[in-house]
Amino acid sequence: MNNSTSKRSPLLFFVLVYALSIPLWVLNVIYPMKLPVDNLPVTDIVATFSPMVAASILVYREEKLLGVKNLLKRAFDYKRITKKVWYVPIIFLMPFIYVLTYVIMRLVGLPVPTVWNPPLLTPLLFIAFFLAAAGEELGYSGYVTDPMQVRYTALTASLIIGLIHAVWHFPSMLSMGMTLGLFIWGGFILAVSFRILTVWLYNNTGKSVFAAILFHAVTNTGRSIFPGSRSAFQLYDGAIGYGLIAITAVIVVFLWGPKTLTRFRYARKAA
C-alpha cells in the first residue's frame, strides 16, 4: 500500500460526488431537457464529471497540484497494459454480449429490428462516451478503487462501489421514466455487474484507468448503437442483456477469485 492511497478517503469521495450532483438533479427537475441520444437529461453531461471533479479536489487536498496532474494523466496510462491480450475483453467482451443478447431476443420473439443500421456518427458518439467515461473512471477507478481494495476484497469493493453508483443513477432514471424492472435490471444489477468487470480489468491491466475508460466507453457506445438503439436493448426491462452481463460477472468472480479478481483458477503453475 503506497502512502498516497492510504491517505485517500472513500467516504469523503462518495459524499462529494453526491454533493456535486444534487444541484444538477434539482436543475433537471426545474428545467428538464433531454439529449437526442438515449433520451438522457442534459444535466447528465455535467454530472458525469462529478467523480473526476470530486477526486481532483481530494487529491489536491492530499497531494497538491502535482497529484491532480498525475491523476488526470492516468486517463491515458495505456502503457500499464503490458499484457496486450487484455485488450480482447476490454474491446470485445461487451460487443459479444450485445450480439448474444440480440440473438436471444430474436429467438424469444421480441420486436427488435431485423436490419442493423449503425449511426453514421458512431465515431463521434464513441468519443463523447470516452470523455464521459473518463469523467467517471478517473474518480471510481483512479481514486477510490485502490483504497477500497486495501480495506476489502476486490469483490466487496466492487459491490460497494457498484451499489453507490447505482443509486447515483436513480435521479436520471426517474427523469427518463424508467420502469421498476429497469431500476432493478439496469440500475442495481447492471451497475454492480459492470463494476465487478471493470475492477477485474483494472486489476489485470496493471491498474490502468485507461483500460477502465475504454471498456466503459465501448459498453455505452455498443448499447446505444444496438439494433433499435437502447430502447430495443431494454425490451423486457433489459433483463436479457443485463442478465447476461450479470452472468459474465459471476463467471469472472468464479474463475479469477473474489479476493483480487486476478488469480485465474486454471492458470498453469510454474514448475
N, C-alpha and C positions, 0 to 999 in steps of 0.2 A: 504494500500500500504506500503510494507516494504521498508527500506532505500536502500537496495541493488538494488531492482527493480527500484526505482525512479532514480537511477544513470545510468541505462543502456540506451544505445543509439541504437535504431533500425537502424537508418540511417547508422551509422558507421559500424554496423554489416553487413548490406547488401552490403555496399561498399567493405568491407574487404573480404567477401565471393567471390565476383566477382573478386577482385584483386588477390586473391589466385588461382582462377580457370582459369583466362585468359592465363597464361603461359602454362597450361596443354592443353587448347584448341589449342593453337598455335602448341605445340609439336605434337598433334594428326594430325594436318594438314600436318606437315613436315614428320612425321614418323607414318603413320596410321597403327595401329594394332588392331585387334578385338578379343574379348573373344569368346569362343565357345558357351557361354550361351547368347541367345538373340542378338547375333551379336553386343555386346556393345564394344565401344572403350576401350582399355586397360587403357588409362588415366582416364577413369571414376572411376576406383578403387581409385585413389588418390583424384580426385575431389570430390568424395562423402564425404570425411572427411573435406572438406573446411569449412562447417558450424561449426563443432566441434572445429577446429583449430581457426577460427575467434572468436568464443565465448570464448575460453580459453584465447586468447590474451587479449580480452577486460575485461574479469573477472579478469585476473591477474593485469591489469592496475587499476581496480576499487577495488579489494578485496585481491590482492596478492595471494600467493601460496595456502593458505587455501581455498580461494574462488574457485580456479581451482579444487582442490581436491573434494570439495563439489559438484561442477558441474558434474564431472566425475562419482561420486558415484550415481548420480541420474539415471544413466543408469540401475540401479537395485533397484530403490526405490519402489519395489512392495508392501512394507508394507503400502504405501499410499492408496492402493486399499482396503479400508475397506469393501466396498460392493462388495462381490465376484461375484454377478450377472453380473457385468460389464465385466467379462471375456468372457461372452457369445458373445456380439458383437465384442469384441477385437479379439477373435479367430475364430468365426464362421460367422460373417457378410459377409466378402468378399468371403469366400468359397461358401456361399449360393448364392451370386450374380453371381459367376462364374458358378455354376450349372445351375442357371436360364438362364444365357447367352447361355450356351451350348444347353439347351432345345430349346430356341427361334431360335438359329442358325440352329438347325436341322429342326425345323418346317418350316422355310422360305427357306430351301433348300441350305444353304451354305455348301461348301465341307469340313466339319470338320470330323475328324476320328470317326468311329463308335465304336472303341475299345480304352479304356484308358490304356496306359502303362506308369505309373509314373516312372521317372528315379530312378534307384537303389540308386543314390547318393543324393536323395531328402533331407535326414537329413543334409548332408554336405552343400547342397545348402541353406537350411534354416539358418544354422549357418553363412554362408557367407553373406546372406541377412540381418541377425540380426546385424552383425558387421557394415555393410554398413548403415543400418537404424540408428544405434547408432551414426554414424558419422554425419548424417543429423539431427536427432531429438535432440541431445544434444545442437545443435545450434537453430533450429527452435522452438522446444518445450521448451527446457531447458533454453534458454537465451532470445529469442525475443518475444515469445508469451505473457508472462505476462506484459511487458511494453507496448506492443501494445494494450492489453485489458484495460490497465489503460487509454489510450488515446481514444480508440474507443470501440464500442460494439464488442462482440465476433465474430459476423458475419463479420463486417467490417474488423477486424483484420485478420480473416481467408481469406477474399477476397484479401487483400493486400499481405499477405504472399504467398498465392497461386499463384497470378499473377507474383510476383517477382521470385518465384521458377519455374514457368512455363518457363519464359524467360531464366532462368539459364540452363534449359534442352535443349534449342534450338540448340546450337553447337553440342551436342551429337546426337540429332535427325537428323540434317543435315548430319552428318557423317554416320549415319545409312541409309541414303537415304529415309527417310520417306516422304510420300505424303503430300500434303496440307491438305487433310482431316484428316490425323493423327496428323498434327500440331494442328488442331482445337480441335479434339476429345481427343487425347492422350496428347496434350500439355496444352492448356488452360482449357478445360472442366474438364479433369481428375485432373490436379494439383489443381484447385480451389475446386472441389468437395471433393477430398481426404483431403485437408487441413481443410475444414469445419468438416468433420467426425473426423479427428484427434483432432482438438480443442475440439469438443464435448466430445470425450472420455477422453481427458486430463482433462477437467474441471470437469467431473463427477467421476473421479477416484482420487480425492484429488490432482490434478495436478501432476500425475505420468508420468514421462518421460518414464519409463519402459513400461507403457501401450501404449504410442505412438510408441515406438520402436517395441514392439511385434506386434501391429496392422500393422505397416509399413512392417515388415518382412513377416508376413503372406500374406499380399497383394501382394508383389513381388514374393514370392515363389509360391503362387497359380496361378498367371498369367503365370509363367514360366513352370509349370507342367500341365497347361491346355491341354486337348487333342489336340495334334498337336502343342503344345508349343505356345509361344507368337505370332508367325506369324499367327496361326489359330485364336487365340483370336482377333486379329486385322483385320480379314477379314471385308470387307465393311467399311474400315477405322476405325475399332474399335467402330463404332457408337453404336452397340447394347450393348456391355459390358460397355463402358464408359458412355453411355446414362443411363443405369440402375444405375450406381454409382451416376450420377448427380441427378437422380430422388430420390435416397435414401437420398442424402444430402438435397434436398428440403423438403422431409418429416421430416427429423430431425429438420430443422430450424422451420418448422411449429409446430411440437409437443413440442419442447423444448424452442422455443423463440429465436429471434436473439440477444437479449441483452447479455445474458450469456450462452446460449445453455444448461442451467441446470434446467430451470423451466418447468417441464413436464406439458403440458396443462391439462392432465386428472388425475393428482395426487390427491389423497384424501386429503382434508384439515382436519387438526386436529380439533376435536370437541371443 
